[in-house]
Amino acid sequence: MTPNMGTVDRIIRLVIAAVLAYLYLGGVVTGTLGIVLLVVAVVFAATSAIAFCPMYLPFKISTRK
């Protein structure tokens, strides 16, 4: 896995993950939608941590300089 995410992309994903997790854990969004948002938050945090997004591969996108 060659890293394909730049620093700005990783920071944006971490911020979005934090907001989504807050919405679920704060009780703002509950039920099935809340669980889906929490899963998305975990995926965003994980891809940000490893600097690799598998969805970028088919389109040959790289935000890394």
Secondary structure, 3 states (H helix, E strand, C coil): CCCCCCHHHHHHHHHHHHHHHHHHHCCCCCHHHHHHHHHHHHHHHHHHHHCCCHHHCCCCCCCCC
